[in-house]
Amino acid sequence: MRGMKHPVSQALYELRDDGPGVQVTTPDGQVGVFDPAGHWISGDKFPVDKHMCEWVGGGPRQPEDLSTNRRFRSIVTKEKTL
């Protein structure tokens, strides 16, 4: 998943590959799914930055060269294990 770390809370905001929404993982291990407006969908329920949800959730859906996309210049990637 493509994502960005929040500069203050250090929570990881990731664009989900398997459906709509933004998956947010806090440094203490809570995981929740929120829509691009910051409303809770599933998982753990906790306060999120609605602007960060909009920034990540409103980003490109199709794979592209993210180094040229202004929203994902400082991209965080999660390695998938096989």
C-alpha positions in Angstrom: 0.0 0.0 0.0 1.1 3.6 -0.6 1.1 5.8 2.4 2.5 8.7 4.3 3.4 9.2 7.9 1.7 12.1 9.8 4.4 14.6 10.7 3.2 15.1 14.3 1.4 11.9 15.4 3.7 9.6 13.3 0.6 7.5 12.4 0.8 5.8 9.0 -2.0 6.8 6.5 -2.2 4.2 3.7 -4.3 4.1 0.6 -6.0 0.7 0.6 -5.5 -1.5 -2.5 -8.5 -3.8 -1.8 -11.3 -1.2 -1.5 -12.2 2.4 -0.7 -10.8 4.1 2.3 -7.6 5.0 4.1 -6.0 2.6 6.6 -4.5 4.4 9.6 -2.0 2.7 11.8 -1.0 4.5 15.0 2.5 4.0 16.6 0.9 2.0 19.5 -0.6 -0.5 17.0 -4.2 0.6 16.6 -5.5 0.0 13.0 -8.6 1.6 11.6 -10.1 2.3 8.2 -11.5 5.7 7.4 -13.1 7.3 4.4 -11.3 10.3 2.7 -13.4 12.7 4.8 -12.0 11.1 8.0 -15.2 9.2 9.0 -14.6 5.8 10.6 -15.5 2.7 8.5 -14.1 -0.3 10.4 -11.4 -1.5 12.8 -10.2 0.5 15.8 -12.0 3.8 16.3 -9.8 6.7 17.2 -9.3 10.4 16.2 -7.6 10.9 12.9 -6.5 13.9 10.9 -9.3 14.4 8.4 -7.1 16.5 6.1 -4.5 13.7 6.0 -7.2 11.2 5.1 -8.4 13.5 2.3 -4.8 14.0 1.1 -4.0 10.3 1.0 -7.5 9.0 0.0 -7.9 11.6 -2.7 -4.6 10.6 -4.3 -4.1 8.6 -7.5 -5.7 5.1 -7.6 -3.8 3.8 -10.6 -0.2 2.8 -10.2 2.1 5.4 -11.6 5.6 6.8 -11.0 4.9 8.3 -7.6 8.2 10.1 -7.5 6.7 12.7 -9.8 3.4 12.9 -8.0 3.3 15.8 -5.5 1.2 13.9 -3.0 3.6 11.0 -2.7 7.1 12.5 -2.9 8.0 11.2 0.5 6.4 7.8 0.0 6.4 5.0 2.6 6.1 1.5 1.2 5.3 -1.7 3.0 7.1 -4.7 1.7 4.8 -7.7 1.1 6.1 -11.1 2.2 5.3 -14.1 0.1 
